[in-house]
Amino acid sequence: MCPNRPDEHPAPGAYVTRFAPSPTGPLHLGHAYSALIGYRRAQARGGTFLLRIEDLDQARSRPEWEELLMWDLSWLGIDWPRPAWRQSERLDAYGAALDQLWARGLLYPCRCSRADIRAAADAPQEGAPRFGPDGLIYPGTCRPAAPQVPPGPRPTDCALRLDMVRATAGMDPLWFDESGASPDGQSGRIEVTPQDLIEGVGDVVLARRDMQAAYHLAVVVDDAAQGVSEVVRGADLFDATAIHVLLQRLLGLPHPAYHHHGLIRDEAGKRLAKRDDARALATYRDAGLSPADIRRMVGLD
């Protein structure tokens, strides 16, 4: 396939999906399953399958892991336009999105540590701790009573959280099209109300002090910039979709469709992680298995 420059866009109406691993360890069977599903869906529709390298976590990302994941995908018979996008090269785009939200008074600085958040969430007056897509729902310790208007310069030495109440004020319910299924089997048109976001998600982090942009912001900005028409990913990310649909609305970006698929699990029913080296694709390849063997193992023969 011919290389695509980062500023090129697919033809309007074209099917585009992407596989977006982080180069922080070896790809395992679960990655193979997701990449193969996305690639097959793109092929069946005469569309494009993109590879995006989510390397914002520079402390853990390694060139050798990136090289290995590309080799693994090629070995499986998956192809993509070159060069692959790297999030570490798109900080200006994320900064522009953050500036837009900051100027509207929808972000606020937060200097709480994880220990601070756990302690605040466990306080008796807070009731039972609540959990959302990112773990403990933030108790609002740093949330200002009112946003600064006009805001000063956007701070870069701390985390920035989305003020969910202000972000959803006066907003109609959001929705997205799901052609796969949630962990609970939901599919079709999924509705998300402002109350769902306030109570079930809370004030999510959109910028981290150490990584500039957080996952939720970066993935939404990149999906729009690359013309992604359908996001294919594991059902473990289904709950994060509400955040992404909200950010698309706030930033004036298009809404892709979503296809969440089941997860590959170990014998104990636990989903695979990168620390499961025994199930790394490179391990199976070194043991003499073929790509056809991998497809059979994940049920895609």
C-alpha positions in Angstrom: 0.0 0.0 0.0 1.2 3.5 -0.7 2.3 5.6 2.2 -0.1 8.2 3.5 1.2 11.5 4.8 -0.2 12.4 8.3 -2.2 15.3 6.9 -4.0 13.2 4.2 -7.6 12.1 4.7 -9.5 9.1 3.3 -12.2 9.7 0.7 -15.5 10.9 2.2 -17.7 8.0 3.2 -14.8 5.5 3.1 -14.6 2.9 5.8 -11.5 3.5 8.0 -10.6 1.7 11.2 -7.4 1.5 13.3 -5.4 -0.6 15.6 -3.7 1.5 18.3 -1.3 -0.4 20.5 1.2 1.1 23.0 4.8 0.0 22.5 5.2 -0.9 26.1 5.5 -4.7 25.8 4.9 -7.6 23.4 1.6 -8.1 21.6 -0.3 -11.1 22.9 -3.2 -13.2 21.6 -5.7 -10.6 22.6 -4.0 -8.0 20.5 -3.9 -10.4 17.5 -7.7 -11.0 17.9 -8.5 -7.3 17.9 -6.1 -6.4 15.0 -7.4 -9.3 12.9 -11.1 -8.3 13.5 -10.4 -4.7 12.5 -8.3 -5.8 9.5 -11.0 -8.2 8.3 -13.8 -5.6 8.7 -11.7 -3.1 6.6 -11.1 -5.7 3.9 -14.7 -6.8 3.7 -15.7 -3.1 3.1 -13.0 -2.2 0.7 -11.7 0.2 3.4 -8.5 1.1 5.2 -6.9 -0.4 8.3 -4.6 2.0 10.1 -1.9 1.4 12.6 -1.5 4.1 15.3 1.3 4.0 17.9 0.0 5.3 21.2 3.4 6.2 22.7 2.5 9.2 24.9 3.8 7.3 27.9 7.5 7.9 27.0 8.7 6.5 30.3 7.5 3.0 29.3 7.5 3.1 25.4 10.4 1.5 23.7 11.6 1.5 20.1 12.2 -2.2 20.3 8.6 -2.9 21.3 7.4 -0.8 18.4 9.6 -2.7 16.0 8.4 -6.0 17.4 4.7 -5.1 17.2 5.0 -4.1 13.6 6.8 -7.4 12.8 4.1 -9.3 14.7 1.3 -7.6 12.6 3.1 -8.2 9.3 3.7 -11.9 10.3 -0.1 -12.2 10.9 -0.6 -11.0 7.3 -1.9 -7.5 8.3 -0.9 -4.5 6.2 -1.4 -0.8 6.8 -0.5 2.6 5.1 3.0 3.8 6.0 4.2 5.7 8.0 2.1 4.8 11.1 1.1 7.7 13.2 2.8 8.2 16.5 1.0 10.2 19.2 4.3 11.5 20.5 4.5 13.5 17.2 1.0 15.1 17.7 1.4 17.1 20.9 0.5 20.4 19.1 -2.9 18.9 18.0 -3.7 17.8 21.6 -2.6 21.2 22.9 -4.9 23.0 20.6 -7.9 20.8 21.8 -7.0 21.4 25.4 -6.7 25.2 24.7 -10.2 25.1 23.3 -11.7 23.4 26.3 -9.7 25.6 28.7 -10.9 28.8 27.1 -14.5 27.7 27.7 -13.9 27.2 31.4 -14.4 23.4 31.1 -11.1 22.3 32.5 -9.5 22.9 35.9 -6.1 22.2 37.4 -5.7 19.2 39.7 -2.6 18.4 41.8 -4.1 15.4 43.7 -2.0 12.2 43.8 -3.6 8.8 43.5 -3.2 8.4 47.3 -5.0 11.7 47.8 -7.9 10.6 45.6 -8.2 7.2 47.4 -8.2 9.0 50.8 -10.9 11.5 49.7 -13.0 8.8 48.2 -12.8 6.7 51.3 -13.9 9.5 53.6 -17.1 8.6 55.5 -19.0 11.6 54.2 -18.4 10.4 50.6 -20.3 7.1 51.1 -19.2 4.0 49.3 -16.4 4.7 46.7 -17.7 4.8 43.1 -15.8 3.5 40.1 -15.9 4.6 36.5 -13.9 3.8 33.3 -10.7 5.2 34.9 -11.1 3.6 38.3 -12.2 5.6 41.3 -14.5 8.5 40.4 -12.8 11.7 41.3 -14.4 13.3 44.4 -14.0 16.8 43.2 -11.3 18.0 45.6 -9.8 20.5 43.3 -12.9 21.5 41.4 -13.5 25.3 41.6 -16.8 26.7 42.7 -16.8 28.7 39.6 -14.5 28.8 36.5 -12.1 31.7 36.1 -13.5 34.0 33.3 -11.7 34.8 31.3 -9.2 32.0 32.1 -5.5 32.7 32.5 -2.9 30.7 30.6 -3.5 26.9 30.5 -1.2 25.4 33.2 1.2 22.6 32.1 2.6 21.6 35.4 -0.3 19.7 36.7 -3.2 17.5 35.6 -6.2 19.1 33.9 -9.7 17.6 34.6 -12.9 18.0 32.7 -15.6 19.6 34.8 -18.3 17.2 33.9 -21.2 19.1 35.4 -20.3 22.3 33.4 -19.4 20.3 30.3 -22.8 18.6 30.1 -24.9 21.6 31.3 -28.0 22.0 29.0 -26.8 19.1 26.8 -29.3 16.6 25.3 -28.5 12.9 25.6 -25.7 11.7 23.5 -25.6 8.4 21.5 -23.4 6.2 19.4 -23.9 3.2 17.1 -22.6 -0.1 18.4 -22.3 -3.0 16.0 -20.6 -5.2 18.5 -21.7 -5.5 22.1 -21.0 -4.1 25.5 -19.9 -6.5 28.3 -23.6 -6.7 29.2 -24.6 -7.4 25.6 -25.9 -3.9 24.6 -25.8 -3.1 20.9 -27.5 -0.9 18.4 -28.0 2.8 19.3 -26.6 3.4 22.8 -27.8 6.5 24.6 -25.7 8.4 27.2 -27.3 11.0 29.4 -25.6 13.9 31.1 -26.5 12.2 34.4 -24.8 9.0 33.3 -21.6 11.0 32.7 -21.8 13.0 35.9 -22.5 10.0 38.2 -20.8 7.2 36.3 -17.7 8.9 34.9 -17.0 12.1 36.8 -14.2 14.6 36.2 -11.8 12.7 34.0 -8.2 13.7 33.4 -7.6 15.1 29.9 -4.0 16.2 30.4 -1.3 14.7 32.6 1.7 16.5 33.9 4.0 13.8 32.6 2.3 13.0 29.3 0.7 16.2 28.2 -2.5 14.7 26.8 -4.3 11.8 28.4 -5.6 8.8 26.5 -9.3 10.0 26.2 -8.4 13.3 24.6 -5.6 12.0 22.3 -7.7 9.1 20.9 -10.6 11.4 20.1 -8.5 14.0 18.3 -6.6 11.3 16.4 -9.7 9.4 15.3 -11.1 12.6 13.8 -7.9 13.6 12.2 -7.5 10.2 10.5 -11.1 10.0 9.3 -11.8 6.9 11.4 -15.4 5.8 10.6 -15.6 2.8 12.9 -13.6 2.2 16.1 -12.9 -1.5 16.6 -11.6 -2.4 20.1 -12.2 -4.7 23.1 -15.3 -4.6 25.3 -13.2 -3.5 28.2 -13.2 0.0 26.6 -16.9 0.1 26.1 -17.5 2.3 29.1 -14.9 4.8 27.9 -17.0 5.4 24.8 -19.3 7.8 26.6 -16.3 10.0 27.4 -15.2 10.0 23.8 -18.6 10.8 22.4 -18.9 13.7 24.8 -15.5 15.1 23.8 -16.4 14.7 20.1 -19.5 16.9 20.9 -17.5 19.5 22.8 -14.7 19.8 20.2 -17.1 19.7 17.2 -15.6 16.5 15.9 -17.4 13.7 13.9 -18.8 10.7 15.6 -17.5 7.3 14.4 -19.4 4.1 14.9 -18.1 1.6 17.4 -17.6 -2.2 17.3 -16.6 -3.6 20.7 -15.6 -7.3 20.7 -15.1 -9.9 23.4 -11.8 -10.5 25.1 -9.3 -13.3 24.9 -8.9 -14.7 28.4 -6.7 -17.1 30.2 -7.7 -20.4 31.8 -8.8 -18.6 34.9 -11.0 -16.2 32.9 -8.7 -13.2 33.3 -8.1 -11.0 30.3 -4.6 -11.1 28.9 -2.1 -8.4 29.7 1.3 -7.6 28.3 3.0 -9.2 31.3 1.6 -12.5 30.0 4.8 -13.2 28.0 3.8 -16.9 27.7 1.0 -15.8 25.3 3.1 -13.3 23.4 2.9 -13.7 19.7 6.7 -13.8 19.5 6.8 -16.7 21.9 4.3 -18.7 19.8 6.3 -17.8 16.6 9.5 -18.9 18.1 7.9 -22.2 19.1 7.1 -22.9 15.5 3.4 -21.9 15.3 2.1 -20.2 12.1 -0.3 -17.3 11.6 -3.0 -19.9 10.8 -2.4 -21.5 14.2 -2.9 -18.1 15.9 -6.1 -17.5 14.0 -7.4 -20.8 15.1 -6.4 -20.2 18.7 -8.4 -16.9 18.8 -11.4 -18.4 16.9 -10.9 -16.6 13.6 -9.9 -19.5 11.4 
